[in-house]
Amino acid sequence: MATLTETRALPVLTQARRLVIKIGSALLVDAASGRLKSDWLKALALDVVQAKARGADVVLVSSGSIALGRRVLRLPAGVLALEQSQAAAAVGQIQLARAYEEVLAPHGITTAQVLVTLEDTEDRRRYLNTRATMETLLALGVVPIVNENDTVATDEIRYGDNDRLAAQVAITIGADQLVLLSDVDGLYTGNPHTDPMARRLDIVPAITPEIEAMAGDPVSGLSKGGMKTKITAARTATAGGCAMVIAAGNQMQPISAIIAGAPCTWFAAQGDPQAARKRWIAAMKPRGVLRIDAGAVAALRTGKSLLPAGVVSVDKRFGRGEPVSIEGPDGQVLGQGLVRYTADEARAIRGKHTDLIAEILGYPGRAAVIHRDDMVI
């Protein structure tokens, strides 16, 4: 087992360019009273302030809406029916969003509430819309507060836990580090509560069947995710080029504690986030073809996005968010990308300046037909 902790250097949290932090219900809400742990949240806000001061974009994936809402609605303890959970989430989301706003606003940080379901990241059109919204918020210096949309989600469109949701958010926005704050301080070789020989791993270079076998079950009365869901999250995050750390959050300023050397387990990223995303796009089967002019070819080769003015023709049928092939004037394939318009819309605006998009389509559209981040050349 020693090789698991010796084959790779630990990532450095202070070097994160884009950081996603997942907060579990047990950390945020007192199990006995159902009340928000205000002092803990204020301390976490200081960690967020410090991360942004280092130049990092920060996204918080926060549980707690159902736990907060059930107290307000005086719902019974134990497992809730789906409609009760959805009602509790509807009430609790207001409290949760307000709580984050109240602790971050005094530091000059604007927050935004983003609610998603599994469908939003599995459907390419919704995925691109979510990504574009998140990118815009981060560019404006906002800290998005993300949670599963429990008010409308049913079992077949649910993540079911925010560990996996956090990993998908990290991939969606191209984060390079993901922190899962939990009631455990990492991955152990066995159950530390029952196995005196169990030891925590400092770093996991790769997720193997041996690593998966170490996962246990949830120990918290509020939290849905156990170690198994964290390993699943790690598999998603690291495959997308995002390093992930599991750390105990039940202390003031838990991010600062990790930086200071608190016990935790890192899962090493398998490459760079942007490179992983490009591989994903390149592996898709194109649904259509965009032929572009020589000027657009030159622009794309310098890392620019594809604008409507550079599109000469549009072939086949495709929808928003679907992969299309990009061809030069001679028909040579240059690459492919995820298109931001349907085939009919692309035909209508081809060769036109971006200022004319709203006039032609009757509604505002994206400036780029394919954004450079959604393109492989």
C-alpha positions in Angstrom: 0.0 0.0 0.0 2.9 2.4 0.5 3.1 3.0 -3.3 -0.3 4.7 -3.1 1.2 7.6 -1.1 4.6 7.8 -2.7 4.2 7.8 -6.4 3.1 11.4 -6.9 3.5 14.7 -5.1 0.5 16.2 -3.3 -1.4 19.0 -5.2 -1.1 22.5 -3.7 -4.5 24.0 -2.9 -3.1 27.6 -3.0 -2.3 27.1 -6.7 -5.9 26.4 -7.7 -7.0 28.6 -10.6 -10.6 27.4 -10.4 -11.8 25.9 -7.2 -15.1 24.0 -6.5 -15.9 23.4 -2.8 -18.6 20.9 -1.8 -20.3 21.4 1.6 -22.3 18.6 3.1 -25.5 19.0 5.1 -23.9 17.6 8.3 -21.4 20.5 8.3 -23.9 23.2 7.5 -26.9 22.2 9.6 -27.1 21.1 13.2 -28.6 17.6 13.4 -30.3 18.2 16.7 -31.9 21.6 16.1 -32.1 21.7 12.3 -30.6 25.2 12.5 -27.9 26.6 10.3 -24.4 26.7 11.8 -23.9 30.4 11.3 -20.4 30.7 12.9 -19.0 27.9 10.8 -20.4 29.4 7.6 -18.9 32.8 8.5 -15.5 31.1 8.9 -15.9 29.3 5.5 -16.6 32.7 4.0 -13.2 33.8 5.1 -11.7 30.9 3.2 -13.6 31.9 0.1 -12.4 35.5 0.4 -8.8 34.3 0.7 -9.1 32.0 -2.3 -10.4 34.8 -4.4 -7.7 37.1 -3.2 -5.2 34.5 -4.6 -6.9 34.9 -7.9 -9.0 31.8 -7.9 -12.5 31.5 -9.2 -14.7 29.8 -6.5 -17.9 27.8 -6.9 -19.7 26.4 -3.8 -21.8 23.2 -4.2 -23.9 23.2 -1.1 -26.3 20.7 0.5 -28.6 21.8 3.3 -31.8 23.0 1.6 -34.0 20.0 2.6 -32.5 19.9 6.1 -33.3 23.6 6.6 -36.7 23.5 5.0 -38.0 20.5 7.0 -37.4 22.4 10.2 -39.4 25.4 9.0 -42.2 23.1 7.8 -42.0 21.0 11.0 -41.8 17.8 9.0 -41.1 14.6 11.0 -37.6 13.1 11.4 -36.6 10.2 9.1 -37.0 9.6 5.4 -39.4 12.0 3.7 -41.7 11.2 0.9 -40.7 12.7 -2.5 -43.3 15.5 -2.4 -42.2 16.4 1.2 -38.6 16.5 0.2 -39.5 18.8 -2.7 -41.5 21.1 -0.5 -38.7 21.2 2.1 -36.2 22.0 -0.6 -38.4 24.9 -2.0 -38.5 26.5 1.5 -34.9 25.6 2.4 -33.4 27.0 -0.8 -34.4 30.5 0.1 -32.8 30.2 3.5 -29.7 28.6 2.1 -29.2 31.3 -0.6 -29.8 34.1 1.9 -27.3 32.6 4.4 -24.5 32.6 1.8 -25.4 36.1 0.6 -25.2 37.4 4.2 -21.8 36.0 5.0 -20.1 36.9 1.6 -21.7 40.3 0.9 -19.8 42.1 3.7 -16.6 41.1 1.9 -17.8 42.6 -1.3 -18.6 39.3 -2.9 -21.8 38.8 -5.0 -23.4 35.4 -4.9 -25.8 33.6 -7.3 -28.0 30.6 -6.9 -27.7 27.9 -9.6 -30.0 24.9 -9.4 -29.4 22.0 -11.7 -30.6 18.4 -12.3 -28.8 15.4 -13.9 -30.6 16.1 -17.1 -29.0 19.6 -17.3 -25.5 18.0 -17.7 -26.5 15.0 -19.8 -28.3 17.0 -22.4 -25.7 18.8 -24.5 -27.8 21.9 -25.1 -28.6 22.4 -21.4 -24.9 21.6 -20.6 -23.7 24.4 -22.9 -26.3 26.8 -21.4 -25.2 25.9 -17.9 -21.5 26.3 -18.8 -22.1 29.6 -20.5 -24.0 31.0 -17.5 -21.4 29.8 -15.0 -18.5 31.2 -17.1 -20.3 34.6 -17.2 -20.9 34.6 -13.5 -17.2 33.7 -12.7 -16.0 36.3 -15.2 -18.0 38.9 -13.3 -16.4 37.8 -10.0 -19.5 36.1 -8.7 -19.5 33.1 -6.4 -22.2 30.7 -7.6 -24.0 28.6 -5.0 -24.9 25.3 -6.7 -27.4 22.7 -5.5 -29.5 20.0 -7.1 -32.9 21.3 -8.0 -34.7 19.1 -5.5 -38.0 21.0 -5.9 -38.6 19.6 -9.4 -36.2 16.6 -9.7 -37.6 13.1 -9.6 -35.6 9.9 -9.0 -34.8 9.3 -12.7 -33.3 12.8 -13.2 -31.5 13.1 -9.9 -27.8 13.0 -9.0 -28.9 11.8 -5.6 -26.0 13.3 -3.8 -23.9 16.5 -4.1 -20.6 14.7 -4.2 -21.3 13.6 -7.8 -22.9 16.9 -8.6 -19.8 18.7 -7.4 -17.6 16.6 -9.7 -19.8 17.3 -12.7 -19.8 21.0 -11.9 -16.0 20.9 -11.7 -15.9 19.2 -15.2 -18.5 21.6 -16.6 -16.5 24.7 -15.7 -13.0 23.3 -16.2 -12.0 23.5 -12.5 -8.5 22.2 -11.7 -9.3 21.4 -8.0 -12.3 20.1 -6.2 -12.7 20.0 -2.4 -15.2 17.6 -0.8 -15.7 18.8 2.8 -17.2 16.0 4.8 -17.4 14.4 8.2 -14.4 12.2 7.4 -10.8 13.3 6.8 -10.0 11.1 3.8 -10.0 7.6 2.4 -8.8 4.9 4.8 -7.6 1.4 4.0 -10.4 0.1 6.2 -13.1 1.4 8.5 -11.2 3.5 11.1 -14.0 3.0 13.6 -13.7 -0.7 13.7 -10.3 -1.5 12.2 -7.3 -0.4 14.4 -4.9 -1.1 11.5 -6.8 1.2 9.1 -4.7 4.1 7.8 -5.5 7.2 5.8 -4.0 7.6 2.3 -2.4 10.9 1.5 -2.8 10.6 -2.2 -4.5 8.2 -4.6 -2.6 8.3 -8.0 -5.4 6.3 -9.8 -8.7 4.7 -8.8 -8.3 1.0 -8.9 -10.6 -1.9 -7.8 -8.5 -2.0 -4.6 -9.3 1.7 -4.0 -13.0 1.1 -4.7 -13.1 -1.8 -2.2 -12.0 0.6 0.6 -15.3 2.6 0.3 -17.7 2.3 3.1 -21.2 3.5 3.9 -22.5 6.9 5.1 -22.1 7.6 8.8 -24.0 10.9 9.0 -27.7 11.2 9.7 -28.1 14.1 7.4 -25.7 13.3 4.6 -26.7 11.1 1.6 -23.2 10.5 0.3 -20.9 8.0 1.7 -17.3 7.1 0.6 -18.7 5.2 -2.4 -20.2 8.3 -3.8 -16.9 10.2 -3.1 -15.0 7.6 -5.1 -17.4 7.9 -7.9 -17.0 11.7 -7.8 -13.2 11.3 -7.8 -13.4 9.1 -10.9 -15.4 11.8 -12.7 -13.3 14.7 -11.6 -9.9 13.2 -12.1 -10.8 11.8 -15.6 -11.6 15.4 -16.5 -8.3 16.7 -15.3 -9.4 18.0 -11.9 -7.6 17.0 -8.7 -9.9 16.2 -5.8 -9.4 16.2 -2.1 -11.6 14.7 0.7 -11.1 16.5 4.0 -12.9 17.0 7.3 -14.9 20.1 7.3 -16.0 20.2 11.0 -13.6 22.9 12.0 -13.4 26.6 11.4 -11.9 27.6 8.1 -11.5 24.1 6.8 -9.8 25.2 3.5 -7.2 27.1 5.5 -6.8 23.9 7.6 -6.0 21.8 4.4 -3.5 24.4 3.3 -1.9 24.3 6.8 -1.5 20.5 6.5 -4.6 19.0 8.0 -5.2 15.3 7.3 -6.9 14.7 3.9 -6.7 12.4 0.9 -5.9 13.8 -2.6 -6.9 12.1 -5.8 -4.5 13.0 -8.6 -5.8 14.5 -11.8 -5.4 12.5 -15.0 -4.1 15.3 -17.2 -5.2 18.9 -17.7 -8.9 20.0 -17.5 -8.9 21.7 -20.9 -7.1 18.8 -22.6 -9.6 16.3 -21.1 -12.5 18.4 -22.4 -10.9 18.6 -25.9 -10.5 14.8 -25.9 -14.2 14.4 -25.0 -15.3 16.7 -27.8 -12.9 15.0 -30.3 -14.4 11.6 -29.6 -18.0 12.6 -30.5 -19.6 11.7 -33.8 -20.3 14.9 -35.8 -24.0 15.5 -36.6 -23.4 18.1 -39.3 -20.8 20.2 -41.2 -19.9 23.9 -41.1 -17.7 25.0 -44.0 -15.8 28.2 -43.3 -13.8 30.8 -45.3 -10.0 31.4 -45.3 -10.2 34.2 -42.9 -12.1 32.1 -40.3 -9.5 29.3 -40.8 -6.7 31.7 -39.9 -8.7 32.9 -36.9 -9.3 29.4 -35.6 -5.7 28.5 -35.9 -4.8 31.4 -33.6 -7.2 30.2 -30.9 -10.3 32.4 -31.8 -13.9 31.3 -31.7 -15.9 30.7 -34.9 -18.2 33.7 -35.7 -21.2 33.7 -38.0 -19.3 35.9 -40.5 -16.8 33.1 -41.2 -19.4 30.4 -42.0 -19.9 29.8 -45.7 -22.3 26.8 -45.7 -24.2 24.5 -43.3 -24.8 20.9 -44.1 -27.1 18.3 -42.5 -29.4 18.7 -39.6 -28.3 19.2 -36.0 -29.5 20.8 -32.8 -27.9 23.2 -30.3 -25.1 21.7 -28.4 -24.4 18.9 -30.9 -21.0 18.2 -32.4 -20.3 19.4 -35.9 -17.4 19.0 -38.2 -15.5 22.2 -39.3 -14.2 22.3 -42.9 -12.0 24.8 -44.7 -12.8 26.2 -48.2 -11.2 23.2 -49.9 -13.3 20.7 -47.9 -10.4 19.7 -45.6 -11.6 18.8 -42.1 -10.0 21.2 -39.6 -11.6 19.9 -36.4 -15.0 19.8 -34.7 -16.9 21.5 -31.9 -20.2 21.9 -30.1 -22.4 24.3 -32.0 -24.4 26.9 -30.2 -27.1 27.1 -32.9 -29.4 24.7 -34.7 -28.7 24.0 -38.3 -31.6 26.3 -39.5 -30.4 29.1 -37.2 -26.8 28.7 -38.5 -27.9 28.8 -42.1 -29.9 32.0 -41.4 -26.9 33.9 -39.8 -24.0 32.4 -41.9 -21.8 35.1 -43.3 -23.5 37.8 -41.2 -22.0 40.1 -38.6 -22.8 39.3 -34.9 -24.6 42.6 -34.5 -27.3 41.3 -36.9 -28.1 38.0 -35.1 -31.0 39.4 -33.0 -32.5 41.1 -36.1 -32.3 37.9 -38.2 -33.4 35.4 -35.6 -35.8 37.7 -33.7 -34.0 37.1 -30.4 -30.5 37.7 -29.0 -28.1 34.8 -29.6 -24.5 33.9 -28.8 -21.8 35.9 -30.5 -19.9 32.7 -31.5 -21.4 29.8 -33.6 -18.8 27.6 -31.8 -16.8 29.0 -28.9 -13.1 28.2 -28.8 -13.5 26.3 -25.5 -16.0 24.0 -27.2 -13.8 23.3 -30.2 -10.9 21.0 -31.2 -8.7 22.1 -34.1 
